[in-house]
Amino acid sequence: MALVEPIPGEPAATADLGDERALVVADYHAGIEDALRYEQGINLDSRAEARRERMRALVDRADPDRVVFLGDLMHSIAGPGGAERGEIEVLLEAIDVPTTLVKGNHDGDIESWVECDVTPGDGIRLGDVGFVHGHTWPSRGVLSGDAVCVGHEHPCVRLEDTVGGSRVERVWLRGGLNPDPFEERAGEELDIDGELIVFPAFNDLTGGTWVNVDGQGFLAPFLPEGISDGEAYLLDGARLGRYDTI
């Protein structure tokens, strides 16, 4: 069995950490509705309660020893407004297992007030699994894991039908961890021989990188070079094949 197993139908996975089993989600983006309203003029009712209940249902379903948020628990980047901070505080109160936040680029100084463990931006290794948000380069410890989990990218594919219609779907990207860009940055050979898993965004309002559309640049500084033979999978588990040939 793989160390990291997606939960069918959900933008979430379980990870075998050796002495613990973790539920992992990326890019929660609490409070995104406020940003859409003020930055883009899109008025949406808050979905904070729906997000929280979906997260609680996942915890009940997976029955983990730990929850790992793979970066961007916040959305605002700067200090959170009252509603956003309140959403996060109520969410964490509703999760009854230890929680780790792998700090992302939207998380500001969240470690100064949030009630959970917060890692540095270059990630953490728990057991044989490395976790990093993906906005910056992973630490060597993260890269030495047998599996490396990354968020930040919000990978999606655009699928077209035979009559010209199209839809966009969130996907997982999975492939080998290519050491070349990491060794070039480090200036030396590194102990890298794991799998790279790029998580879909938990929050479906975030948009994302359409990985099968020309001209869509990746966000992470080590992608796409850092993934070898990367394949895309829909949330229901359907394998689409190489993401760059879909």
C-alpha positions in Angstrom: 0.0 0.0 0.0 1.2 3.5 -0.8 2.2 5.8 2.0 -0.2 8.5 0.7 -3.7 7.3 -0.3 -6.3 9.7 -1.7 -9.8 9.4 -0.2 -12.1 8.6 -3.1 -14.3 11.5 -4.2 -12.5 14.0 -1.9 -9.6 16.5 -2.2 -7.9 14.8 0.8 -5.7 11.9 1.5 -4.5 9.7 4.4 -0.7 9.3 5.0 1.0 6.6 6.9 3.5 8.3 9.2 4.7 5.1 10.9 3.5 5.6 14.4 0.5 7.8 13.3 -2.0 8.0 10.5 -2.7 11.5 9.2 -5.5 13.1 7.3 -4.0 15.6 4.8 -5.7 18.5 3.0 -4.2 21.4 1.1 -5.3 25.0 0.5 -8.2 25.4 2.8 -8.2 29.2 2.2 -10.5 30.2 5.0 -12.3 33.5 4.4 -11.8 33.5 0.6 -15.3 34.9 0.1 -14.2 38.3 1.5 -11.3 38.5 -0.9 -13.5 37.7 -3.8 -15.9 40.4 -2.8 -13.3 43.1 -2.2 -10.8 42.2 -5.0 -13.0 41.0 -7.8 -16.5 42.3 -6.9 -17.9 38.7 -6.6 -20.5 38.5 -3.9 -20.8 35.1 -2.3 -22.3 34.1 1.0 -19.8 32.7 3.4 -19.2 28.9 3.1 -17.3 28.7 6.3 -19.8 26.4 8.0 -20.0 24.1 4.9 -16.2 23.9 4.8 -16.0 23.1 8.5 -18.7 20.4 8.3 -17.0 18.8 5.3 -13.7 18.8 7.2 -15.4 17.3 10.3 -17.0 14.6 8.1 -13.5 13.7 6.6 -12.1 13.4 10.1 -14.9 11.1 11.1 -14.5 9.1 7.9 -10.7 8.8 8.1 -10.4 8.5 11.9 -6.8 9.9 11.9 -4.4 10.3 14.7 -3.4 13.7 13.3 -4.6 16.3 10.7 -2.1 18.0 8.5 -3.1 21.2 6.6 -0.7 21.4 3.7 -0.4 25.2 3.7 -2.7 28.2 3.1 -5.2 27.6 5.9 -5.7 31.3 5.7 -6.5 33.3 2.5 -5.8 36.9 3.3 -1.9 36.8 3.3 -1.9 39.8 5.6 -3.4 39.7 9.1 -6.8 38.0 9.0 -10.0 39.9 9.5 -12.3 38.9 12.3 -14.5 36.6 10.3 -11.5 34.7 8.8 -9.7 34.3 12.1 -13.0 33.2 13.7 -13.5 30.6 11.0 -10.1 29.1 11.6 -10.4 29.1 15.4 -13.8 27.4 15.3 -12.5 24.9 12.7 -9.6 23.9 14.9 -11.8 23.6 17.9 -14.0 21.2 15.9 -11.0 18.9 15.1 -10.4 16.6 18.1 -7.0 15.3 17.1 -3.6 17.0 17.1 -3.2 19.4 14.1 -0.1 20.5 12.1 -0.1 23.4 9.7 2.7 23.3 7.1 3.0 27.0 6.6 2.1 28.4 3.2 2.5 31.8 1.5 -1.0 32.9 2.6 -0.5 32.1 6.3 1.3 35.3 7.4 2.2 35.2 11.1 -0.5 32.7 11.8 1.8 30.9 14.3 1.4 33.9 16.7 -2.2 33.2 17.4 -3.3 29.8 16.0 -3.8 26.8 18.3 -1.9 24.2 16.4 1.7 23.2 15.5 3.1 25.4 12.6 6.1 24.3 10.6 8.6 26.5 8.8 7.9 27.4 5.2 10.3 24.7 3.9 8.3 22.0 5.4 8.6 19.0 7.7 9.1 15.3 7.5 6.9 13.1 9.6 7.9 9.4 9.4 8.7 8.6 5.8 6.5 11.4 4.4 7.7 14.9 3.6 5.3 17.8 3.6 5.8 21.3 2.1 3.3 23.8 0.8 5.2 24.4 -2.4 5.6 28.2 -2.6 9.3 27.8 -1.7 12.0 25.1 -2.0 11.6 22.1 0.3 14.2 21.3 3.0 16.6 18.4 2.5 14.7 16.5 5.2 11.5 16.8 3.3 13.1 15.7 0.1 14.5 12.6 1.7 11.1 11.2 2.4 9.7 8.2 0.4 6.8 10.4 -0.5 6.6 14.2 -0.7 3.3 16.0 -0.4 2.9 19.4 -2.0 0.0 22.0 -2.2 0.0 25.5 -3.6 -0.5 24.5 -7.2 -4.3 23.8 -7.1 -3.9 21.5 -10.2 -6.8 21.2 -12.6 -7.4 19.9 -16.0 -9.7 21.2 -18.7 -11.7 18.3 -20.3 -13.5 18.7 -23.6 -16.2 16.6 -25.1 -16.9 15.7 -28.7 -19.3 18.6 -29.3 -17.0 21.3 -28.1 -18.1 21.6 -24.5 -15.6 21.7 -21.7 -15.3 21.5 -18.0 -12.6 22.0 -15.4 -11.9 19.4 -12.8 -9.5 19.3 -9.8 -6.9 16.6 -10.1 -4.1 14.9 -8.2 -0.6 14.9 -9.8 1.6 11.9 -8.9 5.0 10.9 -10.3 8.6 10.4 -9.4 10.6 13.0 -7.6 13.2 14.2 -10.1 16.3 15.2 -8.2 17.8 17.4 -11.0 16.3 20.9 -10.0 16.9 20.3 -6.3 20.5 19.2 -6.9 21.1 22.1 -9.2 19.9 24.5 -6.5 21.9 22.8 -3.8 25.1 22.5 -5.9 25.6 18.9 -4.9 24.0 15.4 -5.1 21.1 14.8 -2.7 19.4 11.7 -1.3 16.2 11.9 -3.4 14.3 8.8 -4.5 10.7 9.3 -3.6 7.3 10.0 -5.0 5.9 13.5 -5.5 2.2 14.0 -4.9 0.7 17.4 -5.7 -2.7 17.9 -3.9 -5.8 19.4 -5.3 -7.1 22.4 -3.4 -9.7 21.6 -0.7 -11.4 24.9 -1.4 -13.2 24.8 -4.8 -13.3 28.6 -5.1 -9.5 29.1 -5.5 -9.1 28.4 -9.2 -5.8 26.7 -10.1 -3.2 25.7 -12.7 -4.7 24.1 -15.7 -1.9 21.6 -16.2 -3.0 20.4 -19.6 -3.4 23.8 -21.2 -0.5 25.5 -23.1 0.7 28.7 -21.5 -0.4 27.8 -18.0 2.8 28.2 -15.9 3.3 26.3 -12.7 3.5 28.2 -9.5 5.9 26.1 -7.4 9.6 27.0 -8.2 10.5 23.3 -8.7 7.6 22.4 -11.0 7.2 20.9 -13.6 10.9 19.9 -13.6 10.6 18.3 -10.1 8.1 15.6 -11.2 9.0 12.7 -13.4 6.3 11.1 -15.6 3.6 12.9 -13.7 0.1 11.5 -14.1 -3.2 13.1 -13.4 -6.1 11.5 -11.4 -9.6 12.9 -10.9 -11.0 13.1 -7.4 -12.9 9.9 -8.0 -9.7 8.0 -8.7 -10.0 7.9 -12.5 -6.5 7.9 -14.1 -6.2 10.3 -16.9 -2.6 9.5 -17.9 0.3 11.9 -18.3 -0.9 15.3 -17.4 0.9 16.9 -20.3 -0.8 14.7 -22.9 -4.4 15.0 -21.8 
